[in-house]
Protein backbone atom coordinates (compact mmCIF):
# COMPACT_ATOMS: atom_id res chain seq x y z
CA UNK A 1 0.00 0.00 0.00
CA UNK A 2 1.48 3.35 -0.93
CA UNK A 3 1.53 6.37 1.37
CA UNK A 4 -1.58 8.45 1.85
CA UNK A 5 -3.70 5.83 0.02
CA UNK A 6 -7.22 5.11 1.23
CA UNK A 7 -8.32 1.55 1.90
CA UNK A 8 -11.77 1.15 3.43
CA UNK A 9 -11.96 3.42 6.48
CA UNK A 10 -8.14 3.80 6.59
CA UNK A 11 -5.65 6.27 5.18
CA UNK A 12 -2.17 4.72 5.07
CA UNK A 13 0.83 6.99 5.65
CA UNK A 14 4.23 5.51 4.83
CA UNK A 15 7.02 6.31 7.25
CA UNK A 16 10.70 5.42 7.05
CA UNK A 17 12.06 1.91 7.59
CA UNK A 18 9.05 0.27 5.97
CA UNK A 19 6.63 1.44 8.68
CA UNK A 20 3.09 2.41 7.69
CA UNK A 21 0.54 4.04 9.99
CA UNK A 22 -3.08 3.38 9.09
CA UNK A 23 -5.37 6.12 10.33
CA UNK A 24 -9.01 5.13 10.76
CA UNK A 25 -11.86 7.48 9.94
CA UNK A 26 -13.79 6.86 13.18
CA UNK A 27 -15.78 9.54 15.03
CA UNK A 28 -13.52 11.29 17.55
CA UNK A 29 -15.87 10.57 20.47
CA UNK A 30 -15.11 6.86 20.04
CA UNK A 31 -11.30 7.32 20.20
CA UNK A 32 -9.27 7.16 23.40
CA UNK A 33 -6.41 9.62 22.91
CA UNK A 34 -2.94 8.05 22.81
CA UNK A 35 0.64 9.37 22.72
CA UNK A 36 2.84 8.52 19.76
CA UNK A 37 6.53 9.51 19.70
CA UNK A 38 8.60 9.31 16.53
CA UNK A 39 12.39 9.37 16.47
CA UNK A 40 13.37 11.17 13.27
CA UNK A 41 16.54 12.57 11.74
CA UNK A 42 17.26 16.28 12.04
CA UNK A 43 16.42 16.78 8.34
CA UNK A 44 13.11 14.91 8.75
CA UNK A 45 12.33 16.98 11.84
CA UNK A 46 13.00 20.26 10.01
CA UNK A 47 10.79 19.21 7.07
CA UNK A 48 7.96 18.07 9.35
CA UNK A 49 8.22 21.16 11.55
CA UNK A 50 8.06 23.38 8.48
CA UNK A 51 4.81 21.66 7.45
CA UNK A 52 3.41 22.04 10.99
CA UNK A 53 4.09 25.79 10.86
CA UNK A 54 2.85 26.21 7.26
CA UNK A 55 -0.44 24.53 8.14
CA UNK A 56 -0.89 26.59 11.30
CA UNK A 57 -1.01 23.51 13.53
CA UNK A 58 -0.82 24.34 17.22
CA UNK A 59 2.36 22.85 18.64
CA UNK A 60 4.29 22.89 21.86
CA UNK A 61 7.77 22.33 23.26
CA UNK A 62 6.32 20.35 26.18
CA UNK A 63 3.67 17.67 26.73
CA UNK A 64 1.69 19.84 29.17
CA UNK A 65 1.25 22.47 26.43
CA UNK A 66 2.77 25.29 28.48
CA UNK A 67 5.24 26.39 25.77
CA UNK A 68 3.15 27.01 22.63
CA UNK A 69 4.76 27.64 19.25
CA UNK A 70 8.17 26.37 20.31
CA UNK A 71 10.38 23.28 20.06
CA UNK A 72 12.38 21.79 22.91
CA UNK A 73 16.10 20.99 23.05
CA UNK A 74 15.78 17.98 25.34
CA UNK A 75 18.69 15.54 25.46
CA UNK A 76 20.67 17.66 23.00
CA UNK A 77 18.15 17.27 20.18
CA UNK A 78 14.93 18.89 19.04
CA UNK A 79 11.37 17.92 19.91
CA UNK A 80 7.83 19.10 19.33
CA UNK A 81 4.34 18.01 20.40
CA UNK A 82 1.04 18.48 18.55
CA UNK A 83 -2.42 16.92 18.38
CA UNK A 84 -3.63 14.95 15.39
CA UNK A 85 -7.17 15.67 14.07
CA UNK A 86 -8.88 13.32 16.57
CA UNK A 87 -6.80 14.30 19.60
CA UNK A 88 -3.88 11.86 19.69
CA UNK A 89 -0.75 13.47 21.10
CA UNK A 90 2.03 13.27 18.52
CA UNK A 91 5.68 13.87 19.36
CA UNK A 92 8.67 14.23 17.05
CA UNK A 93 12.16 13.93 18.56
CA UNK A 94 15.65 13.86 17.04
CA UNK A 95 17.42 12.22 19.99
CA UNK A 96 16.05 9.29 22.02
CA UNK A 97 14.91 9.91 25.58
CA UNK A 98 17.90 10.17 27.90
CA UNK A 99 20.18 11.29 25.08
CA UNK A 100 21.33 7.79 24.18
CA UNK A 101 22.37 7.32 20.56
CA UNK A 102 19.84 5.57 18.32
PyMOL commands that set and color helices and strands:
alter all, ss='L'
color gray80, all
select helices_A, chain A and resi 16-18+28-30+42-54+74-76+97-99
alter helices_A, ss='H'
color red, helices_A
select strands_A, chain A and resi 5-7+10-14+20-24+35-39+59-60+79-83+89-93
alter strands_A, ss='S'
color yellow, strands_A
deselect
rebuild
show_as cartoon
